[in-house]
Amino acid sequence: MKAKILSDRLTKVEDKVIVAGFFSDVRPLKGLAGEIDWLFNGEISKLILDGKLTGQLGDSLLLYSSRLKTRNVLLLGMGKRENFDSTAVKNITKLLAQKLIGINIKSFTTEILGAGCSSLEVSAVLKLMLSELKRQDDAEVNFFIGEKEDDVSSLSKKLKGILDS
């Protein structure tokens, strides 16, 4: 498995698919899902308001985008924010891996799920996600952190340490 920290504008990211997680009880959408919703002129919010997307654990939707260099966006429901703990991270990451295997995707970009929206440390979530994704030997994962260049070095060191262990 290959993994790296990616800091850039979302509109410049090139990959097979971008994965964005979102909670069922957090509105407006936060993180990568919120940024994608903004780029899509609120289309994701409209799907939520219409009841076609809920954010419940296991809820997912694959969208095509002409607004991003990465043409496919996978939205992944993470359940309620209050239930987001280490077990939830593992379960969501397993679900993510299953969905990507189902559509034959080995290379993808994802945010560090729940980062900044939960009580879990970002590095702890990163470690939990990697522990589940390591099972996909041929996977190539970019962990997207937006344009936070000051975080790249620190997170890259943590990522290397996790991968080497």
Sequence and secondary structure as in RCSB ss.txt:
>XXXX:A:sequence
MKAKILSDRLTKVEDKVIVAGFFSDVRPLKGLAGEIDWLFNGEISKLILDGKLTGQLGDSLLLYSSRLKTRNVLL
LGMGKRENFDSTAVKNITKLLAQKLIGINIKSFTTEILGAGCSSLEVSAVLKLMLSELKRQDDAEVNFFIGEKED
DVSSLSKKLKGILDS
>XXXX:A:secstr
 EEEEE S GGG  SS EEEEE TT SS  HHHHHHHHHTTTHHHHHHHTTS    TT EEEEE SSSSS EEEE
EE   GGG SHHHHHHHHHHHHHHHHHTT  EEEEE TTTTTSSS HHHHHHHHHHHHTT TT EEEEE TT HH
HHHHHHHHHHHHHH 
